[in-house]
Amino acid sequence: MFWLLCALLTLVVAAAIAAPLMRARDADTPSAASYDLRVYRDQLREVERDLERGVIGEDEAGRLRNEIGRKVLETDRKLTEATPSRRGGKMAGAVVTLAVLLAGAVGLYLYQGAPDAPDLPLSTRIANAERAYDNRPNQAEAEAAAPEPDKPEVDQEYVTLVEQLREAVARTPDDPQGLTLLATNEMRLGNMIAAREAQQRLVELRGDQASASELMRLSALMIEAAGGIITPEAEELLARALQKDRSLPQGRYLLGLLQLQNGRPDRAFPIWRQLLEEGPHDAPWNAPIRASIRDLAWLAGQPDYVPPEPETTGMPALPGPDADAMADAEDMTAGERQEMIEGMVAGLESRLATQGGSPEEWARLIGSLAVLEQTERAHAIWQEAQQRFGATPEAIAPIQAAAEKAGLTQ
């Protein structure tokens, strides 16, 4: 069937190229020679009219007839000689053009395509996806094969501070706060394996008490250190995080990404679709989903799917990257996405602390911290907001609603 379609398409293209050339061949004649012949015929008729009117005599008319006749014969000879060669040249050019195009198309397909590839029914594709899933590299193999990440340019003073933090953690390796800070700062320096090791030590230290966000963060760092591959170890941590909190949006995003990496868009689509439809519409993890959800729906067999339009709530959107950066968010690694989300929330928190803001922005910050499972910080913001806006019922109302939704008022 494939080769039949290729042959039909080739014939259609060849016909489209040849048709105008054939029309040109049938219609094209040497315009200058044709014009000369018409002029000479008109001159002969003019000679006859002058003779009838007595303007010229018979001798003069005969001489003019002979002169014009010689010109007609010469022009007709040139026209006869020129037409076959020019027509033949056009046909030869058409044949050569078609031959080059068709040969180039076939050669390009043989070079870039896969002429020997068999048809892949759905069952075979699913089997191949399962095989790819089972044959993923483990964490150590993936980290060894991962390309060296680009290191950001940082101030030397910051590097010195991180060195001091490393020394402090080495002296007290069981300090959770120190391990958390070390994982964050190693990630900002681009030392993803070191960041993963610090976060892994923190999770091991907490044992069964490790929170869903801590497990998810370790999974994201493992993915980052593995060059973007969701290894079996990272998947196991992701599953533990989702067992503790099935609504964890970052974990569900990564679960959909896992399905995509292993050739199962049909499984990834419902996960990302639910995340997108649940909202909030301005959640940072929804930006890459919205950018690719239509293509994903098509691959999943639902080409008519229309994603929901972002809702306008009247509440200021969480400050973040510009439109171009958000459009590129699909290409971010898991660690970069997590850092982007935390950076956006931290930027809003810093602005509200230094410049102040509307009650709606305070409510937004509390809700964002709750989504990131940073409950202690969210509670501290809630306490500060009560001091700032508690005397004004209409101002404290949206903040209190966000606190109640985050479970801070219980």
DRENDO-1510 file (C-alpha; in Angstrom, 1 decimal, always signed):
<recs>
REC; n; res; u; v; w
REC; 1; MET; +0.0; +0.0; +0.0 .
REC; 2; PHE; +2.8; +2.4; +0.9 .
REC; 3; TRP; +4.6; +2.0; -2.4 .
REC; 4; LEU; +1.3; +2.2; -4.3 .
REC; 5; LEU; +0.6; +5.6; -2.7 .
REC; 6; CYS; +4.2; +6.7; -3.5 .
REC; 7; ALA; +3.8; +5.7; -7.2 .
REC; 8; LEU; +0.5; +7.6; -7.4 .
REC; 9; LEU; +1.9; +10.7; -5.8 .
REC; 10; THR; +4.9; +10.5; -8.2 .
REC; 11; LEU; +2.6; +10.4; -11.2 .
REC; 12; VAL; +0.6; +13.3; -10.0 .
REC; 13; VAL; +3.7; +15.4; -9.4 .
REC; 14; ALA; +5.1; +14.4; -12.8 .
REC; 15; ALA; +1.9; +15.4; -14.5 .
REC; 16; ALA; +1.7; +18.7; -12.7 .
REC; 17; ILE; +5.3; +19.5; -13.8 .
REC; 18; ALA; +4.8; +18.3; -17.4 .
REC; 19; ALA; +1.4; +19.9; -18.1 .
REC; 20; PRO; +2.6; +23.6; -18.4 .
REC; 21; LEU; +5.6; +22.5; -20.5 .
REC; 22; MET; +3.3; +20.6; -22.9 .
REC; 23; ARG; +1.0; +23.5; -23.2 .
REC; 24; ALA; +3.9; +25.7; -23.9 .
REC; 25; ARG; +5.1; +23.3; -26.6 .
REC; 26; ASP; +1.8; +23.2; -28.3 .
REC; 27; ALA; +1.2; +27.0; -28.2 .
REC; 28; ASP; +4.7; +28.4; -28.6 .
REC; 29; THR; +5.8; +29.5; -32.1 .
REC; 30; PRO; +8.5; +32.0; -33.0 .
REC; 31; SER; +6.5; +35.2; -32.6 .
REC; 32; ALA; +8.9; +37.4; -34.6 .
REC; 33; ALA; +8.8; +35.1; -37.7 .
REC; 34; SER; +5.0; +34.9; -37.6 .
REC; 35; TYR; +4.8; +38.7; -37.3 .
REC; 36; ASP; +7.1; +39.1; -40.4 .
REC; 37; LEU; +4.9; +36.8; -42.4 .
REC; 38; ARG; +1.8; +38.8; -41.6 .
REC; 39; VAL; +3.6; +42.0; -42.5 .
REC; 40; TYR; +4.7; +40.6; -45.9 .
REC; 41; ARG; +1.2; +39.3; -46.7 .
REC; 42; ASP; -0.2; +42.8; -45.9 .
REC; 43; GLN; +2.5; +44.3; -48.2 .
REC; 44; LEU; +1.4; +42.0; -51.1 .
REC; 45; ARG; -2.2; +43.1; -50.6 .
REC; 46; GLU; -1.1; +46.7; -50.6 .
REC; 47; VAL; +0.8; +46.3; -53.8 .
REC; 48; GLU; -2.4; +44.9; -55.5 .
REC; 49; ARG; -4.5; +47.8; -54.2 .
REC; 50; ASP; -2.0; +50.4; -55.5 .
REC; 51; LEU; -1.9; +48.7; -58.9 .
REC; 52; GLU; -5.7; +48.8; -59.1 .
REC; 53; ARG; -5.8; +52.5; -58.2 .
REC; 54; GLY; -3.1; +53.2; -60.8 .
REC; 55; VAL; -0.6; +54.4; -58.3 .
REC; 56; ILE; +2.0; +52.1; -59.6 .
REC; 57; GLY; +2.5; +50.4; -62.9 .
REC; 58; GLU; +2.6; +46.7; -63.8 .
REC; 59; ASP; +6.4; +46.6; -64.0 .
REC; 60; GLU; +6.8; +48.2; -60.6 .
REC; 61; ALA; +4.1; +45.9; -59.1 .
REC; 62; GLY; +6.0; +42.8; -60.5 .
REC; 63; ARG; +9.2; +44.0; -59.0 .
REC; 64; LEU; +7.6; +44.5; -55.6 .
REC; 65; ARG; +5.9; +41.1; -55.8 .
REC; 66; ASN; +9.2; +39.4; -56.5 .
REC; 67; GLU; +11.0; +41.3; -53.6 .
REC; 68; ILE; +8.3; +40.5; -51.1 .
REC; 69; GLY; +8.0; +36.9; -52.3 .
REC; 70; ARG; +11.8; +36.3; -51.6 .
REC; 71; LYS; +11.3; +37.7; -48.1 .
REC; 72; VAL; +8.3; +35.4; -47.5 .
REC; 73; LEU; +10.2; +32.3; -48.7 .
REC; 74; GLU; +13.3; +33.2; -46.5 .
REC; 75; THR; +11.1; +33.8; -43.4 .
REC; 76; ASP; +9.2; +30.6; -44.0 .
REC; 77; ARG; +12.4; +28.6; -44.3 .
REC; 78; LYS; +13.7; +30.0; -41.0 .
REC; 79; LEU; +10.4; +29.3; -39.3 .
REC; 80; THR; +10.5; +25.7; -40.6 .
REC; 81; GLU; +14.1; +25.1; -39.4 .
REC; 82; ALA; +13.6; +26.8; -36.0 .
REC; 83; THR; +10.4; +25.2; -34.8 .
REC; 84; PRO; +11.4; +21.5; -34.5 .
REC; 85; SER; +14.7; +22.2; -32.6 .
REC; 86; ARG; +13.1; +24.6; -30.2 .
REC; 87; ARG; +10.2; +22.3; -29.5 .
REC; 88; GLY; +12.6; +19.4; -29.1 .
REC; 89; GLY; +14.7; +21.4; -26.7 .
REC; 90; LYS; +11.7; +22.2; -24.6 .
REC; 91; MET; +10.7; +18.5; -24.5 .
REC; 92; ALA; +14.2; +17.4; -23.7 .
REC; 93; GLY; +14.3; +20.0; -20.8 .
REC; 94; ALA; +11.0; +18.7; -19.4 .
REC; 95; VAL; +12.2; +15.1; -19.5 .
REC; 96; VAL; +15.5; +16.0; -17.9 .
REC; 97; THR; +13.8; +18.0; -15.2 .
REC; 98; LEU; +11.3; +15.3; -14.3 .
REC; 99; ALA; +14.1; +12.7; -14.3 .
REC; 100; VAL; +16.2; +14.7; -11.9 .
REC; 101; LEU; +13.4; +15.4; -9.6 .
REC; 102; LEU; +12.1; +11.8; -9.5 .
REC; 103; ALA; +15.6; +10.4; -9.1 .
REC; 104; GLY; +16.4; +12.9; -6.3 .
REC; 105; ALA; +13.2; +12.1; -4.5 .
REC; 106; VAL; +13.9; +8.3; -4.6 .
REC; 107; GLY; +17.5; +8.8; -3.6 .
REC; 108; LEU; +16.5; +11.1; -0.7 .
REC; 109; TYR; +14.1; +8.5; +0.6 .
REC; 110; LEU; +16.6; +5.7; +0.3 .
REC; 111; TYR; +19.1; +7.8; +2.3 .
REC; 112; GLN; +16.8; +9.3; +4.9 .
REC; 113; GLY; +13.9; +6.9; +4.9 .
REC; 114; ALA; +13.4; +3.3; +5.9 .
REC; 115; PRO; +12.4; +1.4; +2.8 .
REC; 116; ASP; +12.8; -2.0; +4.5 .
REC; 117; ALA; +10.8; -1.1; +7.6 .
REC; 118; PRO; +7.7; -3.3; +7.9 .
REC; 119; ASP; +4.3; -2.1; +8.8 .
REC; 120; LEU; +3.8; -1.7; +12.6 .
REC; 121; PRO; +0.3; -2.6; +13.8 .
REC; 122; LEU; -0.8; -1.3; +17.1 .
REC; 123; SER; -0.1; -4.5; +19.0 .
REC; 124; THR; +3.5; -4.4; +17.7 .
REC; 125; ARG; +4.0; -0.7; +18.7 .
REC; 126; ILE; +2.6; -1.4; +22.2 .
REC; 127; ALA; +5.0; -4.4; +22.5 .
REC; 128; ASN; +7.9; -2.2; +21.4 .
REC; 129; ALA; +6.9; +0.4; +24.0 .
REC; 130; GLU; +6.8; -2.2; +26.8 .
REC; 131; ARG; +10.2; -3.5; +25.7 .
REC; 132; ALA; +11.7; +0.0; +25.8 .
REC; 133; TYR; +10.1; +0.5; +29.3 .
REC; 134; ASP; +11.7; -2.8; +30.5 .
REC; 135; ASN; +15.1; -2.0; +29.0 .
REC; 136; ARG; +15.6; +1.5; +30.5 .
REC; 137; PRO; +19.0; +2.1; +32.0 .
REC; 138; ASN; +19.2; +2.2; +35.8 .
REC; 139; GLN; +20.2; +5.4; +37.6 .
REC; 140; ALA; +23.9; +4.7; +37.7 .
REC; 141; GLU; +24.1; +3.8; +34.0 .
REC; 142; ALA; +22.0; +6.9; +33.0 .
REC; 143; GLU; +24.1; +9.2; +35.0 .
REC; 144; ALA; +27.3; +7.8; +33.5 .
REC; 145; ALA; +25.9; +8.3; +30.0 .
REC; 146; ALA; +24.3; +11.7; +30.6 .
REC; 147; PRO; +26.0; +14.7; +28.9 .
REC; 148; GLU; +27.7; +17.2; +31.1 .
REC; 149; PRO; +25.2; +20.0; +32.0 .
REC; 150; ASP; +25.9; +23.6; +31.2 .
REC; 151; LYS; +27.1; +25.3; +34.4 .
REC; 152; PRO; +25.6; +28.8; +35.0 .
REC; 153; GLU; +27.9; +31.7; +35.6 .
REC; 154; VAL; +27.8; +32.6; +39.4 .
REC; 155; ASP; +29.6; +35.0; +41.6 .
REC; 156; GLN; +32.7; +33.7; +43.3 .
REC; 157; GLU; +31.3; +34.8; +46.6 .
REC; 158; TYR; +28.4; +32.5; +46.1 .
REC; 159; VAL; +30.7; +29.6; +45.3 .
REC; 160; THR; +32.6; +30.3; +48.5 .
REC; 161; LEU; +29.4; +30.2; +50.5 .
REC; 162; VAL; +28.4; +26.9; +48.9 .
REC; 163; GLU; +31.9; +25.5; +49.8 .
REC; 164; GLN; +31.3; +26.5; +53.4 .
REC; 165; LEU; +27.8; +24.8; +53.3 .
REC; 166; ARG; +29.4; +21.6; +52.0 .
REC; 167; GLU; +31.9; +21.6; +54.9 .
REC; 168; ALA; +29.1; +22.3; +57.4 .
REC; 169; VAL; +27.0; +19.4; +56.0 .
REC; 170; ALA; +30.1; +17.1; +56.1 .
REC; 171; ARG; +30.5; +17.9; +59.8 .
REC; 172; THR; +26.8; +17.3; +60.5 .
REC; 173; PRO; +25.6; +14.9; +57.8 .
REC; 174; ASP; +22.3; +14.2; +59.6 .
REC; 175; ASP; +21.1; +17.8; +59.6 .
REC; 176; PRO; +17.9; +17.9; +57.5 .
REC; 177; GLN; +18.0; +21.7; +57.0 .
REC; 178; GLY; +21.6; +21.6; +55.9 .
REC; 179; LEU; +20.9; +18.8; +53.4 .
REC; 180; THR; +17.9; +20.6; +52.0 .
REC; 181; LEU; +20.0; +23.8; +51.5 .
REC; 182; LEU; +22.9; +21.8; +50.0 .
REC; 183; ALA; +20.6; +20.1; +47.5 .
REC; 184; THR; +19.1; +23.4; +46.4 .
REC; 185; ASN; +22.4; +25.2; +46.0 .
REC; 186; GLU; +24.1; +22.3; +44.2 .
REC; 187; MET; +21.2; +22.3; +41.8 .
REC; 188; ARG; +21.6; +26.0; +41.2 .
REC; 189; LEU; +25.3; +25.5; +40.5 .
REC; 190; GLY; +24.5; +22.8; +37.9 .
REC; 191; ASN; +26.0; +20.0; +40.1 .
REC; 192; MET; +23.0; +17.7; +39.6 .
REC; 193; ILE; +24.6; +14.5; +40.9 .
REC; 194; ALA; +25.7; +16.3; +44.0 .
REC; 195; ALA; +22.3; +17.7; +44.4 .
REC; 196; ARG; +20.7; +14.3; +44.0 .
REC; 197; GLU; +23.1; +12.8; +46.6 .
REC; 198; ALA; +22.2; +15.5; +49.1 .
REC; 199; GLN; +18.5; +15.1; +48.6 .
REC; 200; GLN; +18.8; +11.3; +48.6 .
REC; 201; ARG; +20.6; +11.5; +52.0 .
REC; 202; LEU; +17.7; +13.7; +53.3 .
REC; 203; VAL; +15.1; +11.2; +52.1 .
REC; 204; GLU; +17.0; +8.3; +53.7 .
REC; 205; LEU; +17.3; +10.2; +56.9 .
REC; 206; ARG; +13.6; +10.9; +57.1 .
REC; 207; GLY; +12.7; +7.3; +56.2 .
REC; 208; ASP; +9.0; +6.7; +56.1 .
REC; 209; GLN; +8.4; +10.2; +57.3 .
REC; 210; ALA; +9.7; +11.7; +54.1 .
REC; 211; SER; +7.0; +14.0; +52.6 .
REC; 212; ALA; +5.5; +13.7; +49.2 .
REC; 213; SER; +7.3; +16.9; +48.0 .
REC; 214; GLU; +10.7; +15.6; +49.3 .
REC; 215; LEU; +10.2; +12.3; +47.4 .
REC; 216; MET; +9.1; +14.1; +44.3 .
REC; 217; ARG; +12.0; +16.5; +44.4 .
REC; 218; LEU; +14.5; +13.6; +44.7 .
REC; 219; SER; +12.8; +11.9; +41.7 .
REC; 220; ALA; +13.1; +15.2; +39.7 .
REC; 221; LEU; +16.8; +15.5; +40.6 .
REC; 222; MET; +17.5; +11.9; +39.6 .
REC; 223; ILE; +15.8; +12.6; +36.3 .
REC; 224; GLU; +17.9; +15.7; +35.8 .
REC; 225; ALA; +21.1; +13.9; +36.7 .
REC; 226; ALA; +20.2; +11.1; +34.3 .
REC; 227; GLY; +20.0; +13.5; +31.4 .
REC; 228; GLY; +16.2; +13.6; +31.4 .
REC; 229; ILE; +15.6; +9.9; +31.5 .
REC; 230; ILE; +13.0; +8.7; +34.1 .
REC; 231; THR; +14.9; +5.6; +35.4 .
REC; 232; PRO; +13.3; +2.8; +37.4 .
REC; 233; GLU; +14.7; +4.3; +40.6 .
REC; 234; ALA; +13.2; +7.7; +39.8 .
REC; 235; GLU; +9.9; +6.1; +38.9 .
REC; 236; GLU; +9.8; +4.2; +42.2 .
REC; 237; LEU; +10.3; +7.4; +44.2 .
REC; 238; LEU; +7.6; +9.1; +42.0 .
REC; 239; ALA; +5.2; +6.3; +42.9 .
REC; 240; ARG; +6.0; +6.7; +46.6 .
REC; 241; ALA; +5.3; +10.4; +46.4 .
REC; 242; LEU; +2.0; +9.9; +44.6 .
REC; 243; GLN; +1.0; +7.3; +47.2 .
REC; 244; LYS; +1.4; +9.9; +49.9 .
REC; 245; ASP; -0.4; +12.6; +47.8 .
REC; 246; ARG; -2.3; +11.4; +44.7 .
REC; 247; SER; -3.1; +15.0; +43.8 .
REC; 248; LEU; +0.5; +16.1; +43.6 .
REC; 249; PRO; +0.6; +17.9; +40.3 .
REC; 250; GLN; +4.3; +17.9; +39.7 .
REC; 251; GLY; +4.4; +14.1; +40.3 .
REC; 252; ARG; +1.5; +13.6; +37.9 .
REC; 253; TYR; +3.2; +15.7; +35.3 .
REC; 254; LEU; +6.3; +13.5; +35.5 .
REC; 255; LEU; +4.1; +10.4; +35.4 .
REC; 256; GLY; +2.7; +11.6; +32.1 .
REC; 257; LEU; +6.2; +12.3; +30.9 .
REC; 258; LEU; +7.3; +8.8; +31.7 .
REC; 259; GLN; +4.6; +7.4; +29.5 .
REC; 260; LEU; +5.7; +9.7; +26.7 .
REC; 261; GLN; +9.3; +8.6; +27.0 .
REC; 262; ASN; +8.2; +5.0; +26.5 .
REC; 263; GLY; +6.0; +5.5; +23.5 .
REC; 264; ARG; +2.6; +5.5; +25.2 .
REC; 265; PRO; +0.9; +8.8; +24.3 .
REC; 266; ASP; -2.4; +7.1; +24.9 .
REC; 267; ARG; -1.5; +6.8; +28.6 .
REC; 268; ALA; +0.1; +10.2; +28.9 .
REC; 269; PHE; -2.8; +12.1; +27.4 .
REC; 270; PRO; -5.5; +11.4; +30.1 .
REC; 271; ILE; -3.0; +12.3; +32.8 .
REC; 272; TRP; -2.0; +15.6; +31.3 .
REC; 273; ARG; -5.6; +16.3; +30.2 .
REC; 274; GLN; -6.8; +16.0; +33.8 .
REC; 275; LEU; -4.1; +18.2; +35.1 .
REC; 276; LEU; -4.9; +20.9; +32.5 .
REC; 277; GLU; -8.6; +20.8; +33.2 .
REC; 278; GLU; -8.3; +20.8; +37.0 .
REC; 279; GLY; -6.3; +24.0; +36.9 .
REC; 280; PRO; -5.5; +26.4; +38.2 .
REC; 281; HIS; -5.0; +27.6; +34.6 .
REC; 282; ASP; -1.9; +29.6; +35.5 .
REC; 283; ALA; -0.1; +26.8; +37.3 .
REC; 284; PRO; +3.5; +26.7; +35.9 .
REC; 285; TRP; +3.4; +23.0; +35.1 .
REC; 286; ASN; +0.5; +23.6; +32.8 .
REC; 287; ALA; +2.5; +25.8; +30.4 .
REC; 288; PRO; +4.3; +22.9; +28.7 .
REC; 289; ILE; +1.1; +20.8; +28.8 .
REC; 290; ARG; -0.9; +23.4; +27.0 .
REC; 291; ALA; +1.8; +23.8; +24.4 .
REC; 292; SER; +1.7; +20.2; +23.4 .
REC; 293; ILE; -1.7; +18.8; +24.4 .
REC; 294; ARG; -3.3; +19.1; +20.9 .
REC; 295; ASP; -0.5; +17.0; +19.3 .
REC; 296; LEU; -0.7; +14.6; +22.2 .
REC; 297; ALA; -4.4; +14.2; +21.8 .
REC; 298; TRP; -3.9; +13.5; +18.1 .
REC; 299; LEU; -1.3; +10.8; +18.9 .
REC; 300; ALA; -3.7; +9.3; +21.5 .
REC; 301; GLY; -6.5; +8.9; +19.0 .
REC; 302; GLN; -8.5; +12.0; +20.0 .
REC; 303; PRO; -7.9; +14.6; +17.3 .
REC; 304; ASP; -11.1; +16.5; +18.1 .
REC; 305; TYR; -10.0; +17.4; +21.6 .
REC; 306; VAL; -10.2; +21.1; +22.4 .
REC; 307; PRO; -8.3; +22.2; +25.6 .
REC; 308; PRO; -10.1; +24.4; +28.0 .
REC; 309; GLU; -9.6; +28.1; +27.6 .
REC; 310; PRO; -7.7; +29.8; +30.5 .
REC; 311; GLU; -10.2; +31.2; +32.9 .
REC; 312; THR; -10.1; +34.9; +34.0 .
REC; 313; THR; -10.6; +35.1; +37.7 .
REC; 314; GLY; -9.6; +38.7; +38.2 .
REC; 315; MET; -6.8; +37.6; +40.4 .
REC; 316; PRO; -3.3; +38.7; +39.2 .
REC; 317; ALA; -1.3; +35.9; +37.6 .
REC; 318; LEU; +1.7; +34.6; +39.4 .
REC; 319; PRO; +4.7; +36.5; +38.1 .
REC; 320; GLY; +7.0; +34.3; +36.1 .
REC; 321; PRO; +8.9; +33.9; +32.8 .
REC; 322; ASP; +7.9; +35.8; +29.7 .
REC; 323; ALA; +5.8; +34.3; +26.9 .
REC; 324; ASP; +8.7; +33.0; +24.9 .
REC; 325; ALA; +10.2; +31.3; +28.0 .
REC; 326; MET; +6.9; +29.7; +28.8 .
REC; 327; ALA; +6.6; +28.5; +25.2 .
REC; 328; ASP; +10.0; +26.8; +25.6 .
REC; 329; ALA; +9.0; +25.2; +28.9 .
REC; 330; GLU; +8.2; +22.0; +27.2 .
REC; 331; ASP; +11.9; +21.4; +26.5 .
REC; 332; MET; +12.9; +21.9; +30.2 .
REC; 333; THR; +14.2; +19.0; +32.2 .
REC; 334; ALA; +12.4; +17.9; +35.4 .
REC; 335; GLY; +14.9; +19.7; +37.6 .
REC; 336; GLU; +14.7; +22.9; +35.6 .
REC; 337; ARG; +10.9; +22.9; +35.7 .
REC; 338; GLN; +10.9; +22.4; +39.5 .
REC; 339; GLU; +13.4; +25.2; +40.0 .
REC; 340; MET; +11.4; +27.4; +37.7 .
REC; 341; ILE; +8.2; +26.8; +39.8 .
REC; 342; GLU; +10.0; +27.5; +43.1 .
REC; 343; GLY; +11.7; +30.5; +41.6 .
REC; 344; MET; +8.4; +32.1; +40.6 .
REC; 345; VAL; +6.9; +31.5; +44.0 .
REC; 346; ALA; +10.1; +32.9; +45.7 .
REC; 347; GLY; +10.0; +36.0; +43.5 .
REC; 348; LEU; +6.4; +36.7; +44.5 .
REC; 349; GLU; +7.2; +36.2; +48.2 .
REC; 350; SER; +10.2; +38.5; +48.0 .
REC; 351; ARG; +8.2; +41.2; +46.2 .
REC; 352; LEU; +5.4; +41.1; +48.7 .
REC; 353; ALA; +7.9; +41.3; +51.6 .
REC; 354; THR; +9.7; +44.3; +50.2 .
REC; 355; GLN; +7.1; +46.2; +48.2 .
REC; 356; GLY; +3.8; +44.9; +49.5 .
REC; 357; GLY; +0.9; +43.8; +47.3 .
REC; 358; SER; -2.8; +43.3; +47.0 .
REC; 359; PRO; -4.8; +40.8; +49.1 .
REC; 360; GLU; -5.3; +38.7; +46.0 .
REC; 361; GLU; -1.5; +38.4; +45.6 .
REC; 362; TRP; -1.1; +37.3; +49.2 .
REC; 363; ALA; -3.8; +34.7; +48.6 .
REC; 364; ARG; -2.0; +33.6; +45.5 .
REC; 365; LEU; +1.2; +33.1; +47.4 .
REC; 366; ILE; -0.4; +31.1; +50.1 .
REC; 367; GLY; -2.1; +28.8; +47.6 .
REC; 368; SER; +1.1; +28.3; +45.6 .
REC; 369; LEU; +3.1; +27.4; +48.7 .
REC; 370; ALA; +0.4; +24.9; +49.7 .
REC; 371; VAL; +0.6; +23.3; +46.2 .
REC; 372; LEU; +4.3; +23.0; +46.6 .
REC; 373; GLU; +3.7; +21.4; +50.1 .
REC; 374; GLN; +5.7; +24.1; +51.8 .
REC; 375; THR; +3.2; +24.3; +54.6 .
REC; 376; GLU; +5.3; +26.0; +57.2 .
REC; 377; ARG; +6.1; +28.9; +54.9 .
REC; 378; ALA; +2.5; +29.1; +53.9 .
REC; 379; HIS; +1.4; +29.3; +57.5 .
REC; 380; ALA; +4.0; +32.0; +58.2 .
REC; 381; ILE; +2.6; +34.0; +55.3 .
REC; 382; TRP; -0.9; +33.5; +56.6 .
REC; 383; GLN; +0.1; +34.8; +60.0 .
REC; 384; GLU; +1.7; +37.9; +58.5 .
REC; 385; ALA; -1.3; +38.5; +56.3 .
REC; 386; GLN; -3.6; +38.5; +59.3 .
REC; 387; GLN; -1.5; +41.2; +60.9 .
REC; 388; ARG; -1.5; +43.3; +57.7 .
REC; 389; PHE; -5.1; +42.9; +56.6 .
REC; 390; GLY; -7.0; +41.6; +59.7 .
REC; 391; ALA; -8.6; +44.9; +60.5 .
REC; 392; THR; -10.2; +45.1; +57.0 .
REC; 393; PRO; -12.8; +42.3; +56.5 .
REC; 394; GLU; -13.1; +42.8; +52.8 .
REC; 395; ALA; -9.3; +42.6; +52.4 .
REC; 396; ILE; -8.7; +39.6; +54.6 .
REC; 397; ALA; -11.5; +37.6; +52.9 .
REC; 398; PRO; -9.7; +36.3; +49.8 .
REC; 399; ILE; -6.6; +35.5; +51.9 .
REC; 400; GLN; -8.6; +33.6; +54.5 .
REC; 401; ALA; -10.3; +31.6; +51.7 .
REC; 402; ALA; -6.9; +30.6; +50.3 .
REC; 403; ALA; -5.7; +29.7; +53.9 .
REC; 404; GLU; -8.8; +27.6; +54.4 .
REC; 405; LYS; -8.4; +25.8; +51.1 .
REC; 406; ALA; -4.7; +25.1; +52.1 .
REC; 407; GLY; -5.8; +23.7; +55.4 .
REC; 408; LEU; -4.1; +26.4; +57.5 .
REC; 409; THR; -7.1; +27.4; +59.6 .
REC; 410; GLN; -7.8; +24.0; +61.1 .
</recs>
